Amino acid sequence: MSSLSALDKTKILLESEPWLRRYSGRKVVIKYGGNAMISPQLQRAFAVDVSFLHTWGVHPIVVHGGGPQINEMLDRLGLQAPFSGGFRVTTPEVMEVVRMVLAGKVQRELVSLLNERSIAAVGLSGEDAALLHARRKVQIVDGRPIDLGQVGDVAGVNPAPVEDLVSHGRIPVISSIAIDEDAPGDVLNVNADAAAAAIAVAVGAQKLIMLTDVEGIYRDFADKSSLLNRMSRTQLEELMPALSSGMIPKAQAALSALEGGVEQVHVIDGCVPHSMLLEVFTDEGVGTMITEEG
């Protein structure tokens, strides 16, 4: 910004003004993950972006996972948590670590960063006020059911605690842990993309923004020039079989959000500082925007 002329800066402000007016008072759910969570520079850029949205009247709701941090803590403790069919087998001992890292480390760090600027962020676990409900996931590998332990699929959302915070000018920061519907004394680890989509539907968000480690959705993952800037729900459904394994949960979350009434889903590169503001508040945007009609 320091290299821009006063005229360039004025043009940027004028371009962002109609977008700010359009989204003021609207809820935007942001799935925070990937390398954006482990780079101090990107962490701070993300906090600045969320604070900017909040300052200008948008209602950001942040949902986060914490795979890299969980892996690091498991290694330090010497605990094994192998993956089966793309999911971490979560024993009760591993679940203790997941719970501690998500709600006690990742969330706390993000809340602290946000509150350096806005003093509005409040941390929630999905188990707080029965926010997230889940049922144990049944994974089939090679035709056989695999016991994943305390891993769940989101089965329901109680939006009241989130809406209460938003109505009082707060920024909810939510860890992807859910109450086990079939054993209410237990908790389950749920996919953060799926949790973000379910929350976006439940609170009537206009947008779901998912930060990832690639530019967006490619027509052909091996061809980086095939990035799709816009696509429809039908196009995404047709492309699903060709997507990379890491993009499939995000695509499934996008479809779920659109089917639930969320108007726009954005998949953007969290490795680019301020990519979220570029996508939301500029005409050109970045990443991939998915809507019902494309």
C-alpha positions as CSV (number, residue, x, y, z in Angstrom):
1,M,0.0,0.0,0.0
2,S,2.9,2.4,0.7
3,S,3.9,2.2,-3.0
4,L,0.5,3.2,-4.2
5,S,-0.4,6.8,-5.2
6,A,-3.2,8.7,-3.5
7,L,-5.3,8.2,-6.6
8,D,-4.8,4.4,-6.6
9,K,-5.8,4.3,-2.9
10,T,-8.9,6.3,-3.7
11,K,-9.9,4.0,-6.5
12,I,-9.6,1.0,-4.1
13,L,-11.8,2.7,-1.6
14,L,-14.4,3.6,-4.2
15,E,-14.4,0.0,-5.5
16,S,-14.9,-1.5,-2.1
17,E,-17.7,0.9,-1.0
18,P,-20.6,-0.8,-2.8
19,W,-19.5,-4.2,-1.5
20,L,-19.3,-2.8,2.1
21,R,-22.8,-1.4,1.8
22,R,-24.1,-4.7,0.4
23,Y,-22.7,-6.9,3.1
24,S,-23.2,-4.6,6.1
25,G,-25.5,-6.3,8.6
26,R,-25.1,-9.7,6.9
27,K,-23.5,-12.8,8.4
28,V,-20.4,-14.3,6.8
29,V,-19.1,-17.7,8.1
30,I,-15.3,-18.2,7.6
31,K,-13.7,-21.6,7.8
32,Y,-10.1,-20.9,9.0
33,G,-7.5,-23.6,8.3
34,G,-4.5,-24.7,6.3
35,N,-1.2,-22.8,6.3
36,A,-3.0,-19.6,7.3
37,M,-3.2,-21.2,10.8
38,I,0.6,-21.9,11.2
39,S,2.3,-18.8,9.7
40,P,2.4,-15.9,12.2
41,Q,2.3,-13.4,9.2
42,L,-0.8,-15.1,7.8
43,Q,-2.4,-15.4,11.2
44,R,-2.1,-11.6,11.7
45,A,-3.3,-10.8,8.2
46,F,-6.4,-13.0,8.9
47,A,-7.1,-11.3,12.2
48,V,-6.8,-7.9,10.4
49,D,-9.3,-9.0,7.7
50,V,-11.9,-10.3,10.2
51,S,-11.5,-7.2,12.3
52,F,-12.0,-5.0,9.2
53,L,-15.2,-6.9,8.3
54,H,-16.5,-6.4,11.8
55,T,-15.6,-2.7,11.9
56,W,-17.6,-2.1,8.7
57,G,-20.7,-3.7,10.0
58,V,-20.3,-7.2,8.6
59,H,-20.9,-10.1,11.1
60,P,-18.0,-12.5,10.7
61,I,-18.4,-16.0,12.3
62,V,-15.1,-18.0,12.4
63,V,-15.0,-21.8,12.5
64,H,-11.7,-23.5,12.8
65,G,-10.0,-26.9,12.8
66,G,-6.4,-27.5,13.7
67,G,-4.9,-30.6,12.0
68,P,-1.2,-29.4,12.0
69,Q,-1.3,-28.4,15.6
70,I,-3.0,-31.6,16.7
71,N,-0.3,-33.6,14.8
72,E,2.4,-31.7,16.5
73,M,1.0,-32.3,20.0
74,L,0.4,-36.0,19.4
75,D,4.0,-36.4,18.3
76,R,5.2,-34.6,21.4
77,L,3.1,-36.9,23.6
78,G,4.1,-40.0,21.6
79,L,0.4,-40.9,20.8
80,Q,-0.5,-42.7,17.6
81,A,-3.5,-41.6,15.6
82,P,-3.4,-43.3,12.2
83,F,-5.6,-42.2,9.3
84,S,-8.1,-44.6,7.8
85,G,-10.0,-43.6,4.6
86,G,-8.8,-40.0,5.1
87,F,-10.0,-39.8,8.7
88,R,-8.0,-39.7,11.9
89,V,-8.8,-42.7,14.2
90,T,-9.7,-40.9,17.4
91,T,-9.4,-42.9,20.6
92,P,-10.5,-41.3,23.9
93,E,-6.8,-40.4,24.6
94,V,-6.5,-38.8,21.2
95,M,-9.8,-37.0,21.7
96,E,-8.4,-35.4,24.9
97,V,-5.6,-34.0,22.8
98,V,-7.9,-32.8,20.0
99,R,-10.1,-31.0,22.6
100,M,-7.2,-29.4,24.3
101,V,-5.5,-28.2,21.1
102,L,-8.6,-26.9,19.4
103,A,-10.4,-25.2,22.3
104,G,-7.3,-24.5,24.5
105,K,-4.6,-23.5,22.0
106,V,-5.7,-22.7,18.4
107,Q,-8.9,-20.9,19.5
108,R,-7.2,-19.0,22.3
109,E,-4.4,-17.7,20.0
110,L,-6.9,-16.6,17.4
111,V,-9.2,-14.9,19.9
112,S,-6.2,-13.1,21.4
113,L,-5.1,-11.9,17.9
114,L,-8.6,-10.6,17.1
115,N,-8.9,-8.9,20.4
116,E,-5.8,-6.9,19.9
117,R,-7.8,-4.9,17.4
118,S,-11.5,-5.2,18.2
119,I,-12.0,-6.6,21.7
120,A,-15.0,-8.4,20.3
121,A,-14.0,-12.0,19.8
122,V,-15.4,-14.8,22.0
123,G,-14.3,-18.4,21.8
124,L,-16.9,-21.2,21.7
125,S,-16.5,-25.0,21.4
126,G,-19.2,-26.7,19.4
127,E,-20.2,-28.4,22.7
128,D,-20.9,-25.1,24.4
129,A,-24.7,-24.5,24.8
130,A,-25.1,-27.6,22.6
131,L,-24.1,-25.6,19.6
132,L,-23.0,-28.7,17.4
133,H,-24.5,-32.2,17.5
134,A,-23.0,-35.1,15.7
135,R,-23.3,-38.9,15.3
136,R,-20.4,-41.3,15.1
137,K,-19.1,-41.6,11.6
138,V,-19.2,-45.0,9.9
139,Q,-16.4,-45.3,7.4
140,I,-16.3,-48.1,4.8
141,V,-12.8,-49.1,3.5
142,D,-12.5,-51.9,1.0
143,G,-16.1,-52.9,1.7
144,R,-15.6,-53.2,5.5
145,P,-16.8,-50.8,8.3
146,I,-13.9,-49.1,10.2
147,D,-14.2,-47.9,13.7
148,L,-12.9,-44.4,13.7
149,G,-13.6,-43.8,17.4
150,Q,-14.7,-40.3,18.4
151,V,-15.2,-39.0,14.9
152,G,-18.6,-37.7,13.9
153,D,-20.7,-36.2,11.1
154,V,-22.6,-33.1,12.0
155,A,-26.2,-33.9,12.7
156,G,-27.6,-30.6,14.0
157,V,-26.9,-27.0,15.0
158,N,-28.3,-24.9,17.7
159,P,-27.7,-21.4,16.3
160,A,-28.9,-19.6,19.5
161,P,-25.5,-19.0,21.1
162,V,-24.0,-17.8,17.9
163,E,-26.9,-15.5,17.1
164,D,-26.8,-14.1,20.7
165,L,-23.1,-13.2,20.4
166,V,-23.6,-11.6,17.0
167,S,-26.6,-9.6,18.2
168,H,-24.3,-8.1,20.9
169,G,-21.6,-7.1,18.4
170,R,-19.3,-10.1,19.1
171,I,-17.2,-12.2,16.8
172,P,-17.8,-15.9,17.5
173,V,-14.7,-18.2,17.1
174,I,-15.9,-21.8,17.1
175,S,-13.9,-25.0,17.5
176,S,-15.1,-28.0,15.5
177,I,-16.0,-30.3,18.4
178,A,-19.6,-31.6,18.8
179,I,-21.7,-33.3,21.3
180,D,-22.4,-37.0,20.6
181,E,-26.1,-37.3,20.1
182,D,-26.2,-40.9,21.0
183,A,-24.0,-40.5,24.1
184,P,-24.4,-36.9,25.3
185,G,-21.6,-37.2,27.9
186,D,-19.1,-37.7,25.0
187,V,-17.8,-35.3,22.4
188,L,-16.8,-36.0,18.8
189,N,-14.3,-34.5,16.4
190,V,-16.0,-33.2,13.3
191,N,-14.7,-31.9,10.0
192,A,-14.4,-28.1,10.3
193,D,-15.6,-27.6,6.7
194,A,-18.7,-29.5,7.3
195,A,-19.2,-27.7,10.6
196,A,-18.8,-24.3,9.0
197,A,-21.3,-25.2,6.3
198,A,-23.9,-26.4,8.8
199,I,-23.5,-23.3,11.0
200,A,-23.8,-21.0,7.9
201,V,-27.1,-22.6,7.0
202,A,-28.4,-22.5,10.6
203,V,-27.6,-18.8,11.1
204,G,-28.8,-17.7,7.6
205,A,-25.4,-16.5,6.5
206,Q,-25.1,-14.9,3.1
207,K,-21.6,-16.2,2.5
208,L,-19.4,-19.1,3.4
209,I,-15.7,-18.5,2.9
210,M,-13.3,-21.4,3.1
211,L,-9.6,-20.8,3.3
212,T,-7.4,-23.5,1.9
213,D,-3.8,-24.0,0.6
214,V,-4.5,-23.6,-3.1
215,E,-5.9,-20.8,-5.3
216,G,-9.4,-22.3,-5.5
217,I,-11.1,-25.1,-7.5
218,Y,-9.3,-26.2,-10.7
219,R,-11.0,-27.9,-13.6
220,D,-7.9,-30.0,-13.8
221,F,-5.8,-30.0,-10.6
222,A,-2.6,-30.8,-12.6
223,D,-3.2,-27.7,-14.7
224,K,-2.9,-24.6,-12.6
225,S,-4.2,-22.4,-15.5
226,S,-7.6,-24.2,-15.2
227,L,-8.6,-22.3,-12.1
228,L,-12.4,-21.7,-12.1
229,N,-13.3,-18.2,-10.9
230,R,-17.0,-18.8,-10.9
231,M,-19.1,-22.0,-11.0
232,S,-22.6,-23.2,-10.4
233,R,-23.7,-25.9,-7.9
234,T,-24.4,-28.2,-10.9
235,Q,-20.9,-27.7,-12.3
236,L,-19.4,-28.5,-8.9
237,E,-21.4,-31.7,-8.6
238,E,-20.2,-32.8,-12.1
239,L,-16.6,-32.0,-11.2
240,M,-16.6,-33.9,-7.9
241,P,-15.1,-37.2,-9.2
242,A,-12.1,-35.3,-10.6
243,L,-11.3,-33.2,-7.5
244,S,-8.2,-33.8,-5.4
245,S,-8.8,-35.7,-2.1
246,G,-8.1,-32.5,-0.1
247,M,-10.7,-30.5,-2.0
248,I,-13.5,-33.0,-1.7
249,P,-14.6,-32.2,1.9
250,K,-14.7,-28.5,0.9
251,A,-16.7,-29.2,-2.2
252,Q,-19.1,-31.3,-0.1
253,A,-19.4,-28.5,2.4
254,A,-20.1,-26.0,-0.4
255,L,-22.9,-28.1,-1.8
256,S,-24.4,-28.6,1.6
257,A,-24.3,-24.8,2.2
258,L,-25.9,-23.9,-1.1
259,E,-28.6,-26.5,-0.7
260,G,-29.3,-25.0,2.7
261,G,-29.8,-21.5,1.3
262,V,-26.4,-19.9,1.6
263,E,-26.1,-17.6,-1.4
264,Q,-22.4,-17.7,-2.1
265,V,-19.5,-20.0,-1.2
266,H,-15.9,-18.9,-1.8
267,V,-12.9,-21.2,-1.8
268,I,-9.8,-19.0,-1.6
269,D,-6.0,-19.3,-0.9
270,G,-5.3,-18.6,2.7
271,C,-1.6,-18.4,1.9
272,V,-2.1,-15.0,0.2
273,P,-2.3,-12.2,2.8
274,H,-5.7,-10.5,2.8
275,S,-7.1,-12.8,0.1
276,M,-10.4,-12.7,2.0
277,L,-10.8,-9.0,1.5
278,L,-9.7,-9.3,-2.2
279,E,-12.5,-11.8,-2.8
280,V,-15.2,-10.1,-0.9
281,F,-14.6,-6.4,-1.7
282,T,-13.1,-6.2,-5.2
283,D,-14.7,-6.5,-8.6
284,E,-12.1,-9.0,-9.9
285,G,-11.8,-11.1,-6.7
286,V,-9.6,-14.2,-6.2
287,G,-10.3,-17.9,-5.8
288,T,-13.5,-19.6,-6.8
289,M,-17.0,-18.4,-6.1
290,I,-19.8,-21.0,-6.2
291,T,-23.4,-20.0,-6.5
292,E,-26.7,-21.8,-7.3
293,E,-26.6,-20.6,-10.9
294,G,-22.9,-19.8,-11.4
